[in-house]
Amino acid sequence: MSRIQLERQISAARQAELGLDRWPIWEKGIATFPWTYDASETCYLLEGEVVVTPQGGEPVTISAGDLATFPAGMRCTWQITTPLRKHYQFA
């Protein structure tokens, strides 16, 4: 299975290239829950921090300013450590 792809602290130019301002926003408070990706998702964290642990894999910390892509079929646990606000897009 593919891994989480992570771009740390992307630039304003990269944000514009992706058209992030047109993506929906999702918000969630501090929580821990299992998740399975039915489709590939790319998200950009506007605020907060989350530790995503893929099943059988190592935890990945994603913070405000980071862009992450999760592959379809990935099973993982989300542990939101600081309230989260993110742009997201499914492929």
N, CA, C and O atoms as a GROMACS GRO file, in nm:
protein
  364
    1MET      N    1   0.083  -0.119   0.000
    1MET     CA    2   0.000   0.000   0.000
    1MET      C    3   0.088   0.125   0.000
    1MET      O    4   0.194   0.127   0.062
    2SER      N    5   0.044   0.228  -0.069
    2SER     CA    6   0.117   0.354  -0.075
    2SER      C    7   0.117   0.421   0.061
    2SER      O    8   0.037   0.389   0.149
    3ARG      N    9   0.208   0.514   0.076
    3ARG     CA   10   0.221   0.587   0.202
    3ARG      C   11   0.162   0.726   0.191
    3ARG      O   12   0.124   0.772   0.083
    4ILE      N   13   0.154   0.793   0.305
    4ILE     CA   14   0.111   0.932   0.309
    4ILE      C   15   0.220   1.016   0.243
    4ILE      O   16   0.337   1.003   0.277
    5GLN      N   17   0.181   1.101   0.148
    5GLN     CA   18   0.274   1.195   0.087
    5GLN      C   19   0.258   1.327   0.159
    5GLN      O   20   0.147   1.374   0.180
    6LEU      N   21   0.369   1.388   0.197
    6LEU     CA   22   0.364   1.508   0.279
    6LEU      C   23   0.455   1.616   0.223
    6LEU      O   24   0.572   1.591   0.195
    7GLU      N   25   0.401   1.735   0.208
    7GLU     CA   26   0.479   1.854   0.172
    7GLU      C   27   0.466   1.949   0.289
    7GLU      O   28   0.357   1.995   0.322
    8ARG      N   29   0.578   1.979   0.353
    8ARG     CA   30   0.576   2.065   0.471
    8ARG      C   31   0.575   2.213   0.433
    8ARG      O   32   0.647   2.256   0.343
    9GLN      N   33   0.492   2.289   0.502
    9GLN     CA   34   0.489   2.434   0.493
    9GLN      C   35   0.493   2.485   0.348
    9GLN      O   36   0.588   2.551   0.307
   10ILE      N   37   0.390   2.451   0.272
   10ILE     CA   38   0.391   2.489   0.131
   10ILE      C   39   0.377   2.641   0.115
   10ILE      O   40   0.319   2.710   0.198
   11SER      N   41   0.433   2.690   0.006
   11SER     CA   42   0.437   2.834  -0.022
   11SER      C   43   0.301   2.885  -0.070
   11SER      O   44   0.213   2.807  -0.107
   12ALA      N   45   0.285   3.017  -0.067
   12ALA     CA   46   0.163   3.080  -0.118
   12ALA      C   47   0.148   3.050  -0.267
   12ALA      O   48   0.036   3.032  -0.315
   13ALA      N   49   0.259   3.043  -0.340
   13ALA     CA   50   0.254   3.011  -0.483
   13ALA      C   51   0.200   2.869  -0.504
   13ALA      O   52   0.120   2.846  -0.594
   14ARG      N   53   0.244   2.774  -0.422
   14ARG     CA   54   0.197   2.636  -0.433
   14ARG      C   55   0.048   2.628  -0.397
   14ARG      O   56  -0.028   2.555  -0.461
   15GLN      N   57   0.006   2.705  -0.296
   15GLN     CA   58  -0.135   2.708  -0.258
   15GLN      C   59  -0.220   2.760  -0.374
   15GLN      O   60  -0.327   2.706  -0.402
   16ALA      N   61  -0.173   2.865  -0.440
   16ALA     CA   62  -0.245   2.923  -0.553
   16ALA      C   63  -0.250   2.825  -0.670
   16ALA      O   64  -0.353   2.811  -0.737
   17GLU      N   65  -0.138   2.756  -0.694
   17GLU     CA   66  -0.130   2.656  -0.802
   17GLU      C   67  -0.236   2.548  -0.783
   17GLU      O   68  -0.297   2.502  -0.880
   18LEU      N   69  -0.257   2.506  -0.659
   18LEU     CA   70  -0.355   2.402  -0.627
   18LEU      C   71  -0.499   2.454  -0.624
   18LEU      O   72  -0.593   2.375  -0.630
   19GLY      N   73  -0.515   2.586  -0.614
   19GLY     CA   74  -0.649   2.644  -0.604
   19GLY      C   75  -0.715   2.614  -0.471
   19GLY      O   76  -0.836   2.592  -0.465
   20LEU      N   77  -0.636   2.613  -0.364
   20LEU     CA   78  -0.688   2.574  -0.232
   20LEU      C   79  -0.809   2.655  -0.188
   20LEU      O   80  -0.897   2.603  -0.120
   21ASP      N   81  -0.814   2.782  -0.226
   21ASP     CA   82  -0.925   2.867  -0.182
   21ASP      C   83  -1.060   2.821  -0.237
   21ASP      O   84  -1.165   2.867  -0.191
   22ARG      N   85  -1.060   2.731  -0.335
   22ARG     CA   86  -1.185   2.676  -0.390
   22ARG      C   87  -1.221   2.541  -0.329
   22ARG      O   88  -1.329   2.488  -0.357
   23TRP      N   89  -1.134   2.483  -0.246
   23TRP     CA   90  -1.161   2.353  -0.184
   23TRP      C   91  -1.252   2.371  -0.062
   23TRP      O   92  -1.246   2.476   0.003
   24PRO      N   93  -1.335   2.271  -0.031
   24PRO     CA   94  -1.417   2.278   0.091
   24PRO      C   95  -1.329   2.279   0.217
   24PRO      O   96  -1.211   2.244   0.213
   25ILE      N   97  -1.390   2.319   0.328
   25ILE     CA   98  -1.321   2.321   0.457
   25ILE      C   99  -1.392   2.224   0.552
   25ILE      O  100  -1.515   2.216   0.554
   26TRP      N  101  -1.311   2.151   0.630
   26TRP     CA  102  -1.361   2.059   0.733
   26TRP      C  103  -1.296   2.097   0.864
   26TRP      O  104  -1.177   2.128   0.869
   27GLU      N  105  -1.373   2.096   0.972
   27GLU     CA  106  -1.324   2.130   1.105
   27GLU      C  107  -1.360   2.020   1.204
   27GLU      O  108  -1.465   1.958   1.194
   28LYS      N  109  -1.271   1.998   1.300
   28LYS     CA  110  -1.299   1.899   1.405
   28LYS      C  111  -1.214   1.933   1.527
   28LYS      O  112  -1.099   1.976   1.514
   29GLY      N  113  -1.272   1.914   1.643
   29GLY     CA  114  -1.201   1.936   1.768
   29GLY      C  115  -1.111   1.818   1.802
   29GLY      O  116  -1.098   1.724   1.723
   30ILE      N  117  -1.050   1.824   1.917
   30ILE     CA  118  -0.960   1.718   1.963
   30ILE      C  119  -1.038   1.587   1.969
   30ILE      O  120  -1.145   1.580   2.030
   31ALA      N  121  -0.984   1.484   1.904
   31ALA     CA  122  -1.053   1.355   1.895
   31ALA      C  123  -0.957   1.249   1.843
   31ALA      O  124  -0.853   1.280   1.785
   32THR      N  125  -0.993   1.123   1.864
   32THR     CA  126  -0.921   1.009   1.808
   32THR      C  127  -1.024   0.917   1.746
   32THR      O  128  -1.124   0.882   1.810
   33PHE      N  129  -1.001   0.877   1.619
   33PHE     CA  130  -1.098   0.791   1.551
   33PHE      C  131  -1.030   0.715   1.436
   33PHE      O  132  -0.931   0.761   1.380
   34PRO      N  133  -1.085   0.597   1.402
   34PRO     CA  134  -1.034   0.521   1.288
   34PRO      C  135  -1.090   0.580   1.159
   34PRO      O  136  -1.199   0.637   1.158
   35TRP      N  137  -1.014   0.566   1.049
   35TRP     CA  138  -1.061   0.615   0.921
   35TRP      C  139  -1.009   0.526   0.809
   35TRP      O  140  -0.897   0.476   0.815
   36THR      N  141  -1.092   0.507   0.707
   36THR     CA  142  -1.052   0.435   0.585
   36THR      C  143  -1.081   0.526   0.467
   36THR      O  144  -1.190   0.581   0.455
   37TYR      N  145  -0.983   0.541   0.380
   37TYR     CA  146  -0.998   0.625   0.262
   37TYR      C  147  -1.054   0.544   0.146
   37TYR      O  148  -0.988   0.453   0.096
   38ASP      N  149  -1.178   0.577   0.105
   38ASP     CA  150  -1.241   0.511  -0.010
   38ASP      C  151  -1.182   0.565  -0.140
   38ASP      O  152  -1.177   0.495  -0.241
   39ALA      N  153  -1.137   0.690  -0.136
   39ALA     CA  154  -1.074   0.757  -0.250
   39ALA      C  155  -0.952   0.830  -0.198
   39ALA      O  156  -0.940   0.854  -0.078
   40SER      N  157  -0.862   0.865  -0.288
   40SER     CA  158  -0.744   0.942  -0.249
   40SER      C  159  -0.790   1.081  -0.203
   40SER      O  160  -0.877   1.142  -0.265
   41GLU      N  161  -0.730   1.130  -0.095
   41GLU     CA  162  -0.763   1.265  -0.045
   41GLU      C  163  -0.635   1.345  -0.030
   41GLU      O  164  -0.534   1.295   0.018
   42THR      N  165  -0.642   1.471  -0.074
   42THR     CA  166  -0.536   1.566  -0.048
   42THR      C  167  -0.594   1.672   0.043
   42THR      O  168  -0.705   1.720   0.020
   43CYS      N  169  -0.520   1.708   0.147
   43CYS     CA  170  -0.569   1.811   0.237
   43CYS      C  171  -0.457   1.908   0.274
   43CYS      O  172  -0.339   1.872   0.274
   44TYR      N  173  -0.497   2.029   0.305
   44TYR     CA  174  -0.405   2.134   0.348
   44TYR      C  175  -0.454   2.184   0.483
   44TYR      O  176  -0.566   2.233   0.494
   45LEU      N  177  -0.370   2.174   0.585
   45LEU     CA  178  -0.410   2.216   0.719
   45LEU      C  179  -0.396   2.366   0.735
   45LEU      O  180  -0.287   2.422   0.724
   46LEU      N  181  -0.509   2.431   0.762
   46LEU     CA  182  -0.511   2.575   0.789
   46LEU      C  183  -0.476   2.601   0.935
   46LEU      O  184  -0.406   2.698   0.967
   47GLU      N  185  -0.524   2.514   1.023
   47GLU     CA  186  -0.501   2.528   1.167
   47GLU      C  187  -0.493   2.389   1.228
   47GLU      O  188  -0.552   2.294   1.175
   48GLY      N  189  -0.420   2.378   1.338
   48GLY     CA  190  -0.420   2.256   1.417
   48GLY      C  191  -0.308   2.160   1.385
   48GLY      O  192  -0.215   2.189   1.310
   49GLU      N  193  -0.321   2.042   1.446
   49GLU     CA  194  -0.221   1.936   1.430
   49GLU      C  195  -0.290   1.801   1.450
   49GLU      O  196  -0.380   1.787   1.533
   50VAL      N  197  -0.245   1.702   1.370
   50VAL     CA  198  -0.300   1.567   1.379
   50VAL      C  199  -0.186   1.468   1.362
   50VAL      O  200  -0.091   1.492   1.287
   51VAL      N  201  -0.196   1.356   1.432
   51VAL     CA  202  -0.104   1.244   1.412
   51VAL      C  203  -0.185   1.134   1.345
   51VAL      O  204  -0.282   1.084   1.401
   52VAL      N  205  -0.145   1.097   1.223
   52VAL     CA  206  -0.213   0.993   1.147
   52VAL      C  207  -0.125   0.870   1.147
   52VAL      O  208  -0.009   0.875   1.105
   53THR      N  209  -0.180   0.758   1.196
   53THR     CA  210  -0.104   0.633   1.202
   53THR      C  211  -0.169   0.531   1.109
   53THR      O  212  -0.275   0.478   1.139
   54PRO      N  213  -0.103   0.505   0.993
   54PRO     CA  214  -0.156   0.404   0.902
   54PRO      C  215  -0.150   0.265   0.967
   54PRO      O  216  -0.060   0.237   1.045
   55GLN      N  217  -0.247   0.181   0.935
   55GLN     CA  218  -0.248   0.044   0.988
   55GLN      C  219  -0.117  -0.024   0.946
   55GLN      O  220  -0.085  -0.031   0.827
   56GLY      N  221  -0.042  -0.073   1.044
   56GLY     CA  222   0.085  -0.139   1.017
   56GLY      C  223   0.198  -0.045   0.983
   56GLY      O  224   0.304  -0.090   0.940
   57GLY      N  225   0.178   0.086   1.001
   57GLY     CA  226   0.281   0.184   0.965
   57GLY      C  227   0.319   0.274   1.080
   57GLY      O  228   0.271   0.259   1.192
   58GLU      N  229   0.406   0.367   1.049
   58GLU     CA  230   0.456   0.463   1.149
   58GLU      C  231   0.368   0.587   1.152
   58GLU      O  232   0.315   0.627   1.049
   59PRO      N  233   0.353   0.650   1.270
   59PRO     CA  234   0.273   0.773   1.281
   59PRO      C  235   0.337   0.887   1.202
   59PRO      O  236   0.459   0.899   1.194
   60VAL      N  237   0.251   0.972   1.145
   60VAL     CA  238   0.294   1.090   1.071
   60VAL      C  239   0.225   1.210   1.133
   60VAL      O  240   0.102   1.213   1.142
   61THR      N  241   0.302   1.309   1.176
   61THR     CA  242   0.245   1.432   1.232
   61THR      C  243   0.228   1.534   1.121
   61THR      O  244   0.322   1.562   1.046
   62ILE      N  245   0.108   1.589   1.111
   62ILE     CA  246   0.075   1.688   1.010
   62ILE      C  247   0.029   1.814   1.083
   62ILE      O  248  -0.058   1.808   1.170
   63SER      N  249   0.089   1.927   1.047
   63SER     CA  250   0.063   2.053   1.116
   63SER      C  251   0.014   2.160   1.020
   63SER      O  252   0.022   2.143   0.898
   64ALA      N  253  -0.038   2.269   1.076
   64ALA     CA  254  -0.084   2.382   0.995
   64ALA      C  255   0.026   2.422   0.897
   64ALA      O  256   0.143   2.436   0.933
   65GLY      N  257  -0.015   2.440   0.770
   65GLY     CA  258   0.079   2.476   0.664
   65GLY      C  259   0.126   2.359   0.582
   65GLY      O  260   0.191   2.377   0.479
   66ASP      N  261   0.094   2.236   0.626
   66ASP     CA  262   0.136   2.115   0.555
   66ASP      C  263   0.027   2.068   0.459
   66ASP      O  264  -0.092   2.086   0.483
   67LEU      N  265   0.072   2.008   0.347
   67LEU     CA  266  -0.016   1.947   0.249
   67LEU      C  267   0.008   1.796   0.254
   67LEU      O  268   0.122   1.752   0.242
   68ALA      N  269  -0.097   1.718   0.271
   68ALA     CA  270  -0.085   1.573   0.281
   68ALA      C  271  -0.178   1.505   0.182
   68ALA      O  272  -0.290   1.552   0.159
   69THR      N  273  -0.131   1.395   0.124
   69THR     CA  274  -0.213   1.315   0.034
   69THR      C  275  -0.218   1.172   0.088
   69THR      O  276  -0.115   1.111   0.115
   70PHE      N  277  -0.341   1.122   0.104
   70PHE     CA  278  -0.365   0.988   0.156
   70PHE      C  279  -0.416   0.900   0.042
   70PHE      O  280  -0.508   0.940  -0.029
   71PRO      N  281  -0.358   0.782   0.022
   71PRO     CA  282  -0.400   0.696  -0.089
   71PRO      C  283  -0.533   0.626  -0.062
   71PRO      O  284  -0.567   0.597   0.053
   72ALA      N  285  -0.607   0.599  -0.169
   72ALA     CA  286  -0.731   0.522  -0.158
   72ALA      C  287  -0.699   0.386  -0.097
   72ALA      O  288  -0.599   0.324  -0.130
   73GLY      N  289  -0.786   0.341  -0.007
   73GLY     CA  290  -0.769   0.211   0.057
   73GLY      C  291  -0.692   0.215   0.188
   73GLY      O  292  -0.689   0.115   0.260
   74MET      N  293  -0.630   0.328   0.221
   74MET     CA  294  -0.552   0.336   0.345
   74MET      C  295  -0.646   0.331   0.466
   74MET      O  296  -0.746   0.401   0.471
   75ARG      N  297  -0.610   0.247   0.562
   75ARG     CA  298  -0.679   0.240   0.692
   75ARG      C  299  -0.583   0.302   0.792
   75ARG      O  300  -0.464   0.271   0.793
   76CYS      N  301  -0.636   0.388   0.878
   76CYS     CA  302  -0.549   0.459   0.971
   76CYS      C  303  -0.628   0.505   1.092
   76CYS      O  304  -0.750   0.491   1.098
   77THR      N  305  -0.557   0.560   1.187
   77THR     CA  306  -0.617   0.624   1.304
   77THR      C  307  -0.576   0.770   1.303
   77THR      O  308  -0.458   0.803   1.291
   78TRP      N  309  -0.673   0.857   1.317
   78TRP     CA  310  -0.648   1.001   1.330
   78TRP      C  311  -0.653   1.036   1.478
   78TRP      O  312  -0.747   1.002   1.548
   79GLN      N  313  -0.549   1.106   1.524
   79GLN     CA  314  -0.546   1.159   1.659
   79GLN      C  315  -0.524   1.309   1.648
   79GLN      O  316  -0.412   1.356   1.630
   80ILE      N  317  -0.633   1.384   1.658
   80ILE     CA  318  -0.626   1.530   1.648
   80ILE      C  319  -0.584   1.582   1.785
   80ILE      O  320  -0.656   1.565   1.884
   81THR      N  321  -0.467   1.646   1.789
   81THR     CA  322  -0.411   1.692   1.916
   81THR      C  323  -0.437   1.841   1.941
   81THR      O  324  -0.431   1.887   2.054
   82THR      N  325  -0.466   1.915   1.834
   82THR     CA  326  -0.502   2.057   1.841
   82THR      C  327  -0.617   2.075   1.743
   82THR      O  328  -0.608   2.026   1.630
   83PRO      N  329  -0.726   2.143   1.781
   83PRO     CA  330  -0.842   2.156   1.692
   83PRO      C  331  -0.800   2.186   1.547
   83PRO      O  332  -0.713   2.268   1.521
   84LEU      N  333  -0.866   2.116   1.455
   84LEU     CA  334  -0.824   2.111   1.316
   84LEU      C  335  -0.919   2.187   1.224
   84LEU      O  336  -1.040   2.184   1.241
   85ARG      N  337  -0.860   2.255   1.128
   85ARG     CA  338  -0.934   2.319   1.020
   85ARG      C  339  -0.853   2.295   0.894
   85ARG      O  340  -0.735   2.330   0.888
   86LYS      N  341  -0.915   2.233   0.793
   86LYS     CA  342  -0.839   2.196   0.674
   86LYS      C  343  -0.922   2.214   0.547
   86LYS      O  344  -1.044   2.200   0.548
   87HIS      N  345  -0.851   2.244   0.437
   87HIS     CA  346  -0.907   2.233   0.303
   87HIS      C  347  -0.888   2.088   0.262
   87HIS      O  348  -0.791   2.024   0.303
   88TYR      N  349  -0.980   2.035   0.182
   88TYR     CA  350  -0.964   1.895   0.136
   88TYR      C  351  -1.023   1.877  -0.004
   88TYR      O  352  -1.110   1.952  -0.048
   89GLN      N  353  -0.970   1.774  -0.071
   89GLN     CA  354  -1.019   1.740  -0.205
   89GLN      C  355  -1.001   1.591  -0.226
   89GLN      O  356  -0.894   1.536  -0.198
   90PHE      N  357  -1.104   1.524  -0.275
   90PHE     CA  358  -1.096   1.382  -0.308
   90PHE      C  359  -1.068   1.364  -0.456
   90PHE      O  360  -1.119   1.440  -0.539
   91ALA      N  361  -0.987   1.264  -0.489
   91ALA     CA  362  -0.957   1.237  -0.630
   91ALA      C  363  -1.031   1.114  -0.677
   91ALA      O  364  -1.019   1.075  -0.793
   0.00000   0.00000   0.00000
